[in-house]
Amino acid sequence: MFQFVLSIVTIPAAKLLRPSVLYRPELGPSLDALLVALGASAVLGGVVYLLWSGRIELSAPAEQQREAEEHA
């Protein structure tokens, strides 16, 4: 799904951005494009954290940890 969304977003992004943003003499994105990408990543990272915060444990429950140690 993520790869599909990225491939769909590429076409409008290429139409909306100025050519000077996409094609520059040096290797790398412009400062504006970099800041937009970082901002979007931060927002999406926050959304993912909020959606998954109740489902992810930092350490395994004691019973599961003992079971893993027995089979190690």
Sequence and secondary structure as in RCSB ss.txt:
>XXXX:A:sequence
MFQFVLSIVTIPAAKLLRPSVLYRPELGPSLDALLVALGASAVLGGVVYLLWSGRIELSAPAEQQREAEEHA
>XXXX:A:secstr
 HHHHHHHHHHHHHHHS HHHH  SSSS  HHHHHHHHHHHHHHHHHHHHHHTTT  SS  HHHHHHHHHT 
